[in-house]
Amino acid sequence: MATGNTVIVDYGMANLRSVQKAFEQVGHAATITSDPNTVAEASKLVLPGVGAFRDAIARLRETHLAEAIAAHIQQGRPFLGICLGMQMLFTRDHEDGLHEGLDLFAGDVVRFPAIPGLKVPHMGWNTLKFTSPKCPLFAGLPADPAVYFVHSYFPTPTDQKCIAATADYPEPFAAAIWRDNVFATQFHPEKSQRIGMQMLKNFAAM
């Protein structure tokens, strides 16, 4: 059963309604807010995102949501970052210059290399390989499930132990991370059909 309230952070750079609807589909209400106090008081927090890292991290800082997110994580409450919401957890990003992230995980966010025949952004379905099969986000999932990606950049964690799943494009990259109460996916669970719904259901039940 789901416990406590789930809050989706609104900083103006994501299709928040699609994430909210995905939670509703697994029987769990989620509130969308841009209020730092509501974010700070949430039982569970979701940070989705699409678009440019530089603009997104600036919005989080301007609206004091960055501090509220960090406080939520430091208090040990469940947190889920999605796509850009995963990338912003890291130290710095290399998109159009260098940009400081939230630095909750050490590492850089880098672009896929220019390889002949490799399309960037990486867009569409790809297979996950679990490196932490005991990750609570993956409970009840089959081995090697397919999930939906749309991204040109990906994080390179300094501590490889936080990588919960990888995908190949063409080399393995960090597709999901997990440390204590923090979960984050480079793919979009809300667009990943039954597999993604199971992950959201698992998160809502934490």
BAPAMI-170237 format. One record per residue (C-alpha): x, y, z. Coordinates in nm, 3 decimals, always signed. Example, Ala and Ser with C-alpha at 12.3 -4.5 7.8 and 13.67 -1.06 7.14 Angstrom:
<rs>
{{+1.230, -0.450, +0.780}};
{{+1.367, -0.106, +0.714}};
</rs>
This chain:
<rs>
{{+0.000, +0.000, +0.000}};
{{+0.110, +0.354, -0.071}};
{{+0.192, +0.562, +0.233}};
{{+0.219, +0.940, +0.271}};
{{+0.191, +1.209, +0.008}};
{{+0.388, +1.210, -0.316}};
{{+0.486, +1.550, -0.454}};
{{+0.604, +1.620, -0.810}};
{{+0.834, +1.924, -0.833}};
{{+0.718, +2.189, -1.081}};
{{+1.000, +2.414, -1.201}};
{{+0.853, +2.474, -1.544}};
{{+1.053, +2.218, -1.744}};
{{+0.870, +1.885, -1.767}};
{{+0.547, +1.725, -1.876}};
{{+0.435, +1.695, -1.517}};
{{+0.083, +1.585, -1.598}};
{{+0.209, +1.267, -1.770}};
{{+0.401, +1.173, -1.455}};
{{+0.102, +1.255, -1.235}};
{{-0.128, +1.048, -1.458}};
{{+0.113, +0.754, -1.442}};
{{+0.097, +0.757, -1.062}};
{{-0.283, +0.777, -1.081}};
{{-0.282, +0.470, -1.307}};
{{-0.114, +0.268, -1.031}};
{{-0.368, +0.393, -0.777}};
{{-0.162, +0.664, -0.613}};
{{-0.244, +1.034, -0.605}};
{{+0.045, +1.275, -0.661}};
{{+0.045, +1.652, -0.614}};
{{+0.222, +1.894, -0.850}};
{{+0.375, +2.197, -0.677}};
{{+0.630, +2.475, -0.719}};
{{+0.615, +2.566, -0.347}};
{{+0.943, +2.491, -0.163}};
{{+0.759, +2.441, +0.167}};
{{+0.535, +2.174, +0.016}};
{{+0.841, +2.010, -0.136}};
{{+1.023, +2.016, +0.198}};
{{+0.727, +1.853, +0.375}};
{{+0.659, +1.581, +0.116}};
{{+0.668, +1.218, +0.226}};
{{+0.797, +1.123, -0.121}};
{{+0.939, +1.352, -0.387}};
{{+0.963, +1.319, -0.766}};
{{+1.187, +1.547, -0.976}};
{{+1.114, +1.494, -1.348}};
{{+1.259, +1.702, -1.629}};
{{+1.328, +1.758, -1.995}};
{{+1.530, +2.031, -2.162}};
{{+1.855, +2.214, -2.092}};
{{+2.047, +2.148, -1.771}};
{{+2.163, +2.510, -1.737}};
{{+1.809, +2.654, -1.744}};
{{+1.669, +2.385, -1.517}};
{{+1.930, +2.416, -1.243}};
{{+1.897, +2.798, -1.256}};
{{+1.520, +2.767, -1.202}};
{{+1.569, +2.533, -0.907}};
{{+1.807, +2.778, -0.742}};
{{+1.602, +3.092, -0.817}};
{{+1.288, +2.938, -0.668}};
{{+1.466, +2.791, -0.361}};
{{+1.353, +2.446, -0.471}};
{{+1.717, +2.328, -0.477}};
{{+1.747, +2.366, -0.098}};
{{+1.409, +2.204, -0.042}};
{{+1.506, +1.903, -0.255}};
{{+1.839, +1.864, -0.076}};
{{+1.667, +1.889, +0.264}};
{{+1.412, +1.622, +0.164}};
{{+1.691, +1.384, +0.059}};
{{+1.904, +1.453, +0.368}};
{{+1.604, +1.371, +0.589}};
{{+1.600, +1.020, +0.443}};
{{+1.268, +1.044, +0.262}};
{{+1.215, +0.861, -0.071}};
{{+1.321, +1.059, -0.377}};
{{+1.287, +0.976, -0.748}};
{{+1.465, +1.171, -1.020}};
{{+1.364, +1.120, -1.384}};
{{+1.582, +1.203, -1.689}};
{{+1.703, +1.562, -1.636}};
{{+1.592, +1.515, -1.275}};
{{+1.859, +1.245, -1.245}};
{{+2.131, +1.449, -1.417}};
{{+2.086, +1.750, -1.186}};
{{+2.180, +1.537, -0.884}};
{{+2.541, +1.528, -1.005}};
{{+2.835, +1.764, -0.958}};
{{+2.850, +1.930, -1.300}};
{{+2.714, +1.919, -1.652}};
{{+2.896, +1.972, -1.983}};
{{+2.607, +2.091, -2.202}};
{{+2.699, +2.425, -2.365}};
{{+2.973, +2.495, -2.114}};
{{+3.020, +2.383, -1.754}};
{{+2.727, +2.410, -1.510}};
{{+2.721, +2.325, -1.142}};
{{+2.461, +2.067, -1.040}};
{{+2.318, +1.986, -0.697}};
{{+2.630, +1.778, -0.622}};
{{+2.437, +1.519, -0.421}};
{{+2.625, +1.256, -0.622}};
{{+2.985, +1.306, -0.738}};
{{+3.029, +1.290, -1.113}};
{{+2.987, +1.464, -1.446}};
{{+2.702, +1.466, -1.697}};
{{+2.845, +1.416, -2.047}};
{{+2.722, +1.385, -2.404}};
{{+2.720, +1.063, -2.600}};
{{+3.036, +1.049, -2.814}};
{{+3.023, +1.128, -3.185}};
{{+3.028, +0.782, -3.343}};
{{+2.942, +0.725, -3.711}};
{{+2.591, +0.583, -3.732}};
{{+2.506, +0.659, -3.367}};
{{+2.205, +0.889, -3.345}};
{{+2.203, +1.148, -3.070}};
{{+1.970, +1.195, -2.890}};
{{+1.934, +0.835, -2.785}};
{{+1.560, +0.796, -2.836}};
{{+1.334, +0.494, -2.801}};
{{+1.329, +0.158, -2.626}};
{{+1.642, -0.001, -2.483}};
{{+1.716, -0.292, -2.252}};
{{+1.811, -0.247, -1.886}};
{{+2.074, -0.462, -1.721}};
{{+2.035, -0.461, -1.343}};
{{+2.360, -0.413, -1.153}};
{{+2.173, -0.384, -0.819}};
{{+1.890, -0.638, -0.855}};
{{+1.791, -0.579, -0.491}};
{{+1.707, -0.215, -0.565}};
{{+1.352, -0.165, -0.427}};
{{+1.253, +0.029, -0.740}};
{{+1.297, -0.291, -0.945}};
{{+1.090, -0.524, -0.725}};
{{+0.873, -0.759, -0.928}};
{{+1.039, -0.682, -1.262}};
{{+1.165, -0.944, -1.507}};
{{+1.531, -0.962, -1.604}};
{{+1.646, -0.734, -1.889}};
{{+1.326, -0.527, -1.926}};
{{+1.287, -0.264, -2.199}};
{{+1.232, +0.102, -2.104}};
{{+1.193, +0.428, -2.296}};
{{+1.476, +0.683, -2.328}};
{{+1.501, +1.036, -2.474}};
{{+1.838, +1.199, -2.396}};
{{+2.168, +1.322, -2.537}};
{{+2.356, +1.338, -2.205}};
{{+2.409, +1.090, -1.921}};
{{+2.578, +1.096, -1.580}};
{{+2.912, +0.928, -1.508}};
{{+2.910, +0.863, -1.131}};
{{+3.244, +0.877, -0.951}};
{{+3.121, +0.598, -0.723}};
{{+3.021, +0.317, -0.958}};
{{+2.848, +0.136, -0.671}};
{{+2.553, +0.376, -0.694}};
{{+2.471, +0.250, -1.046}};
{{+2.160, +0.032, -1.018}};
{{+2.115, -0.043, -1.389}};
{{+2.293, +0.015, -1.718}};
{{+2.192, +0.023, -2.084}};
{{+2.412, +0.002, -2.393}};
{{+2.444, +0.283, -2.651}};
{{+2.673, +0.139, -2.778}};
{{+2.882, +0.123, -2.458}};
{{+2.718, +0.070, -2.117}};
{{+2.604, +0.389, -1.943}};
{{+2.432, +0.457, -1.610}};
{{+2.060, +0.415, -1.675}};
{{+1.956, +0.421, -1.308}};
{{+2.117, +0.502, -0.975}};
{{+2.030, +0.413, -0.618}};
{{+2.175, +0.514, -0.284}};
{{+1.978, +0.478, +0.039}};
{{+1.653, +0.674, -0.015}};
{{+1.752, +0.822, -0.352}};
{{+1.646, +0.660, -0.679}};
{{+1.688, +0.810, -1.025}};
{{+1.638, +0.693, -1.382}};
{{+1.777, +0.828, -1.708}};
{{+1.479, +0.668, -1.884}};
{{+1.115, +0.771, -1.844}};
{{+0.913, +0.528, -1.628}};
{{+0.594, +0.716, -1.717}};
{{+0.655, +0.629, -2.086}};
{{+0.775, +0.274, -2.025}};
{{+0.435, +0.103, -2.010}};
{{+0.397, -0.195, -1.774}};
{{+0.764, -0.197, -1.663}};
{{+0.761, +0.173, -1.578}};
{{+0.424, +0.148, -1.404}};
{{+0.565, -0.124, -1.178}};
{{+0.857, +0.102, -1.084}};
{{+0.622, +0.390, -0.998}};
{{+0.404, +0.153, -0.799}};
{{+0.712, +0.034, -0.608}};
{{+0.815, +0.394, -0.536}};
{{+0.464, +0.491, -0.422}};
{{+0.464, +0.198, -0.179}};
{{+0.785, +0.306, -0.004}};
</rs>
